[in-house]
C-alpha cells in the first residue's frame, strides 16, 4: 500500500500550516496552489496586528520549510480539476499549467524579466495594480519556488505568435530555461484526506460607486494600501499619492460589510483592526498627517486587539462615528461627506487619500470547488461546516476538512488555529490508514 497522504488545496497561510503539521507528523502532503508561488494574502501584508510584527518575517520561513520538506510535494501553478471518492480513498487529478520556464534550470536571476519587451507594462496582481511587471515574472522577491513564469495572456509570442525578430527573454537567460514548447500536464493522486484552504476575495469596491473608487486615483482599497505601505512594495514603504505624501487621510470602514445592498450582511471581522493598523502606519510614516477614521462601531474582539485600538486612538487618530455617504472632488482635493452620529449633523472632511476597508467575500470559484468536491455552502456563500459548534472544520463529506477564510472571515491567528485543527482531523484519518496497512 502507498504511504497515507493528504491533499491540501490552497497555499496561503492556512494551507501552509496544515501541510507542515501533517508532514511533520510523518505523513505525505500534496500542497496544490493555483498561483506561481505559495504565500496567499498574508504575503501581501506589511505588518500584522496587534503586534506589528513583520508579516514576511513570520511567513517566509514557513514557506521555505514547505519547499524543503521531504514529506511535502509542492505543486504550484496547478489546479485540482477532479476529485472522486471511492470508499475511503480520494482520487484527484491535478492540472499543471505550463510556465514556459524549465523549473530545474531556472535560477531565479531575473535577467529574463529585465530583457522582456513588455517590461513594466503589465499590471502587477501581487501589488494590486499599483505597480507593473514584465510578461515573465515572479510574484514577489521571497516567492517559493523562486522560479519565473511567463504570463500566457501578456506574452507577445504566446498571444500573437511573434515577439520581434528574436526572443529577448530567451536570449538573456544564461541557463537556457525558457521553453515555449511546454504543454499542460496532468498528475493523478490517491489521498486519504483533503483539506480545503482556498482563501477569500475582497469585494469589488465599484459596487459602492458613491466612494469614487476607479474614478479618483486618491481612493484605494485597504489591500492596495498594504502594498503602498510595505517595504517590499513599489514605493519601498513610502506612502505616496500622486507622487507626494498625503497630509489628510480618511479611512472608511465597513465598505460593503453588514450591507444587505451588496449581498454581504455579515461582519468581515478583520477590517476594524487592519484599519487601526493602517492609521498607525500613516502616523509612523507621516507624523504631521491628519487622520480620520469613519466607523459604524469598533469590534476589537481578539487577544490584544482592544489594547491596540486604544493605542491608535491616542496617536492623534480621530475616530468619527458615522457612515459616509459620498466621496467627491472639490478643486484638487477630495471631500468625504458623512453624518457624524455622535454630533447629530453632517460633516465634510477634506482628504488627499481615502482608504476603503472592503468586505471579505467568498472566492469567485467557491461554487465550482463546492461542486467539484460535493460540498455545501452556507447562505453567505462560504463553505458550510458540518456543525458550527461541534465539528467546525468538518464538512458533510467524510475526510474533507476546511481551513481558513473559505469557511468564514478570520484573522491570521484564527486561520492558523483552524488550519491546525483541520490537520489534526486529517491526521486521525491518516493514522487509521497507516494502522490498517501494517
N, C-alpha and C positions, 0 to 999 in steps of 0.2 A: 504494500500500500504506500501511496505517496505521503509525504510529511503533511500533517494538518496545517492548513493555511487559511488566511483571511484576506478578503478583498476590501480595500478602503478606497472609496470613490470621493476624490476631492483632496487637494494637497495644501489647504490652508492650515492654520494652527491646530484646528480640531483633527484633521486627517493626519497631520504630522505627529501629534501627541499619541493618537490611537495606534499608529503604525509603530512608533518607538516602544510603547508599552507591550504590544503583542510580540515584537521582535526580541525585546529584552527578556521576555519570558521563555524564549527558545522556540517560538513558532514562526512560520513563514508569513510574511505580509507582502501583498502586492498593493502598492500605492499608485493609483491612477490619477493623473492630473491633466486636464484638457489644455492648460496653458504651457508654454515652453519651460516654465520654472515653477517650483513649489513656492509657498510663502503666502499666497492669498492676500486678503485685505490687510492683514497685520503688517505685511512687508511695506505697505504704502505709508504707514504711520511714522511720525517723528518721535513723539513721546507717548507714554501710556499713563492714564490717570489711575489712581490719585498720586502715585509715587513720582511721576515724571521721569521714570526710567526710560532709557533709550530703547525704542521698540526693536531696532535691528540688533542691539546687543543681547536681547533676550532670544530673538527668533533665529538669527543666523547660526549660532552654534547647534541648534536643533536641526536646522536644515542640513548642515554639514554632516551631522550624525546620521540623518536619514540616507544621505548619499553614500556614506561609507559603511553602513551596517550590513553585515553579511547575511542577515535574515530578511532584509528588505529588498525587494525588486522594485526600483523606482521606474515608473512608466510615465514620463512627461510627454506633452503634446499628443496625448492619447484620449480616446473616448470609449466608454463601455457602450456597445451597440446592442447587445442582447444578453439576457440572463434567464436561464431556465433552471428550475429546481426539480431534481429527481431524487425522491426520498429525502435524505439528509444532505445531499450534495448540490451545490450550485455550479452550473456550467455557464461561464461567462465568455463572451467574445469581445475582445478589445481591438479597436481600430487605431493603428499607429499612423498618424498623419506624416507625410513627408516633410522633413525640414529643409531638404535640398542642401544639407550640410552633413558630411560624414562625422558622426559623433566620436568615432575613435581617433580621427585625425585632427579635428578642431582643437586648438589650444586656447581659444578664448582671447586671442591677442587683439582683436578689434580692427585690424587693418582693412578687412573687407568692408566694414561699415564706413570707414573713413573714405574709401575709394568709391563707394556706391554713387551712381549718377543721381540718385534721389536722396542724397544725404540731407538730413534735417528738413525733409519736405512732408513727412508723414506724421499725422497727429499721434502722439505717444499715449497709448492707452494707460500705461502704468502711471504716467504723470497727469492723467485725467484731461488730456488735450491742451494743457498749458505749456507743453514743450513738444518738440518734434524729434523724430528719429529717422533712420535710413530704412530702406526696404529690407535690409538684412540687419538683425539686431539681437541684443539680449535685453530682457525686460528691465533689469536693473543690475548694478555692478556686483551685488552679492548673490546673483542668481545661482540656483542649484538645479540642474547642472549648468555650469558656466560654458554653454555651447551656443553658438549663434544659430539663428533661424531665419530663413527667407520668407517674408510675408507674400504668399501667392497672389494676394489681391493688390499688392503695391509694386511688385517687381515688374519692370518693363518687359523683360523677356517672357515671364510666365503669363502676362496679360496680353501682350501684343506680339510675342514671338520674335522680338528684336530689341536689343539693348545697344544701340550704336554699332560701331564696327568691331567692338571687342567687349568681352565681359570684364569690366573693371574689377569687380569683386573677386572673380576667379584668378585674374592676373595678380592681384595684390596678395592673395593667400599663400604664404610660404609653405603651408602644409598640404596644399592641393586638396583641400577639404570640400570645396564647392562641387556639388553633384546634382545637376539639373535633371538627371535621369531617374532620380528616386521616385518610387511609387508608394502609395499607401499599402500597408500590410496588415494582416490580422493575426492575433495571438489568442489561442483558446486556453482558458484557465479552468481548473477544478478547485473549488474552495469550499470550506465548511461553514463560513460565516461571512457576512457582508456588513460593512459599516458605511453609512451614507453621511458624508461630510462636505456637501456641495456648497455650503455657504449661503450668501444672500446677495441681493441687489439693493440699490438705493433708488428711491422714487425719482422719476423724471421730473425735475423742477419746473419744466414748462407746463405741467399740469396745474401749476399755480401762476398763471401769467401775470397776475397783479404785482408780482415781485420783480418782474423785468429780467428774469434770467434769460440769457440768449439775446437780449436787446441791449442791455448795458454791460459793457465789459467789466465794470466795477462790481457786478453782482456775481458771486461764485458760491459753490456748494462747500459744505464742510470738508469733504474728501479732497476737493481741489485746494482748499486752504492747507490741508495736511501736506500736500506736495509742495505748496508755495513756501511753507514754513520749515520744511525738512532740510537738514544739512546736506542730504543727498539729492535734493530736488533741483529744479532748473535754475533757481536763483541762489543756490548754496545757503538756503536758510534765511535770506533777506526777504522781508515782507515788502514787496514792491507791486504797485498798481499803476499801470501806465508809465512805468519807469521811475516812479518816486514813492517814498514812504507815505502811506495814508496817515492823516492826523486825526480823522474822525472815523471810527469803525463801529458798525452796528451789526449785532448778531441777532438773528431771528430764529427762535426755537419752534418746535412742533410744526415744521413746514410739511404738511401732508399727514402727519401723525394725528390720531384722535380726531379725524376729519372724515365724516361719512361721505362728503362730496368727492373725495379722492379714492374712496374704497379702502381706506386704512383707518378703521375705527379704534385700533389699539395703540398703546404707548410703545414707542420704539426703544425705550429703556436707556439707550446709551447717549442720547442727544444732550440731555442736561449736563452730563459730566464732560463730554468732549467739547461742548461749547464753553464750559468753565475753563477747560484746559486751553482752548484757543484764546480766550480772553487773557489768560495768564501769559501765553506766548507773545501776544501783542504787547502787553505791558513790559515783558522782559526785553523784547527787541526794539520797541519804540516807547521809551519811558514817558514821553510827554503826550502820548496819544490820548484822545478822549474815547472811552469805550463804553458802549451801551448794549445791554442785553435785554431784548423784549421776550417775555415769557408768559405762559399761562399759569403754571405753577412749577415748582422745582422738586424733582424726585431724585434725591440723593440717597439711594437705598443700600449701597454696598459698604463693605468694610473700608473705613477711612474716607468715604465719599462726602459725608456731611462736613467733616473737618476740612476737606479740600475746598468745598464750596464756600465755607466761611472764610477760608484764607483768601480766596479770589475776591470775594466781596470787599475785603479790607485792602486790596491792592488798587483801590480807586476805580473799580469797575462798577458802573451804575446799572443795577437791575431795575427794570421798569415793568410792572405787571400790566400786560395788555397785549392784544393780538393785532399786529399791524394789518392794515387793510390795503396798502398800496405803496409801491416804490416808484417814484417818478423823478425826472430831471428838472432842475431849476438852474438855468445858466450852465455852468460847467461842473455842478455838483448834483449828487443825488439827495432826495428827500424821502425819509421814511415817515409815512403818515400812520398814526396808530391812536387807539384810545387808551389812555392811562387809566386803568380801572381803580387805582388807588386814589387818584386825584378826581376821577369822575369827569374827565374832559379830554377832548382830542389834543394830540401833541404832534409836532413836526420836529424831526431830528435830521439835521444835515449829515451826510456821510460821504467819505471818499471810498469806502469799501463796505459792502453789505455781504454777510456770510449767512447762508441758509442751512439750517440743520434739517436736512431732508430725511424722510421716513425710511426705515428699514423695511424692505418688501421681499417676498419670495423671489428667487431667481426665475428668470424668464423660461427656463427649461424644466421647472419643477413638475409641471403637468406631464411632460414627456418621461421624466425619470420615474414618476409615480406609476405611469402606465407600464414602463419597462419592467418594474420590479413588483407590480401588483400591490402597491401601497395606497393607503387612503390619505386624503388631505383634509385638514380642518377648514372651517368656514372662512378663515382669514387667508387661506391659500398655502400655508406651510404644511409640512408633513405631519400627519396625525400619529401621535404616540398611542401605544396600546392602552395605557391608563396613566393619566397625568399625575396621580398620587403614588401608585404602587409600581408602575412599570414605565417610568418617564423616558427611558431610552429604547424600549422595545417597540416593535411595530406589530401589526397584525400578522405578518409573515414570520414564522419562527426562524430564527437565525439571521434576521436583518435588523440592524440597530441604527439609531440616529445619534449624531453628534454635532453640536454647534447650532448656528443660526438658521439652518434649514428647518428646524423644529419650531423656533420662535426667536425673536430678537434677544441677544445676550451680549454681555460684556466679555472681555477676554478671560477673566478668572472663571466665570460660569461656563464658558465654552470649553476651557481646558478640563474643568471638573466633569462635564458631561462626556467629553471625549474619553477620559479615563474610565468613567462608568461604562461606556459602550465597549471599550477594550476589555474590561473585566468580564462583561457579559459574553463577549465573543470568546474570550479565553476559556470560559466554562465549557462552551461547545467544543473548542479545540482540545481541551484536556480530556473530555469524554471520548472524543475520536481517537486520541493517542492511546488511551487505555484499551479501547476496543481493538486496536491494531497490534497490541503487544501480547 
